[in-house]
Amino acid sequence: MEFRPPIPPTKTFIIGTLGPSGTSSDYASGYIVKQLESEQLTGEIQLFDSFPNVKEALLQDKVDLALVPHAYQMINEFYMEPSFDLGFIFIYPTPIYGLAKKKNTEVVFKGSRLVTHPAPLPLLSRLLPDSQDQSEIQIDLSPSTSDAAIQVQQGLATLAITNKNAVDAYDLEFISTYGKIPMSWSIFYKKIAESHV
């Protein structure tokens, strides 16, 4: 990798990003772990319920790196944080995205509840059958693609816009797919405090 954040004494970087398991951020973190290993370093992934929680963990030195996709609507909060440095920007595609349901269930779109993270919501019109009126579906936002999948698994929602990793992790199936999304990502780390004598 081309960036050189301060290396922890243990040579293990804790990478904070959005969870739970199966998010696109979790997937991209796995790529970063492999890149660290190629530099004879190690990485551990720590998943959080929200990006504000990731930011707080980096501020409090609970993680060494924060991995944030550029699709995150408030990524500026990381860029404008005086305590952070931008370490690296890279492109890494997401897993396949699509519209998922519980296995072995029939979907009645009219009156159904669909959950999605805000970022992939624009895909909905491409994922619904042509005959389906979007206004007949209750659409609610979720903190992550994996959370959306969990809500379908638990019967709290009928449909989720989510990714293949979450579909597999939470035993769902796609009824339609969009494909991978070429995503750009930023890695942030905390600046070393300067001593003023």
Beta strands, then each sheet from edge to edge (+ up, - down):
strand 1: 12-18
strand 2: 42-48
strand 3: 65-69
strand 4: 84-91
strand 5: 97-102
strand 6: 113-116
strand 7: 138-141
strand 8: 159-163
strand 9: 172-179
strand 10: 184-190
sheet 1: 2+ 1+ 3+ 10- 4+
sheet 2: 7+ 6+ 8+ 5- 9+
end
